[in-house]
Amino acid sequence: MTRRRNILERITFYDIDSRRIEKHLTAEERILYLKEIKADISYFKRSYERADLQVTITGLAPEASAAAIDARLGRT
C-alpha cells in the first residue's frame, strides 16, 4: 500500500493547455485514484517481470539515466 500512496502523493494535474492545476483530492477521490494505481501496478507488473533487461535509475537525472541504460545495453 505504501508504494501506491507514494505514487498518489506525486501525481500532478494539468488543464487542457498543459498548465499545472493545484488540486486537493477529497477522501473519495483518493480512494478512487488508489484503486486505479493498484490496477496499473498489477497490469504492468507482468510485463516488468518478463523483461530481459532491468536498469535501476532511481534518483538519477535524465542524462544519467540514459547513460546507465546505454551502458547496460553495451552502447557506451
Order of alpha helices (4+ residues) and beta strands (2+ residues): alpha-beta-beta-alpha-alpha
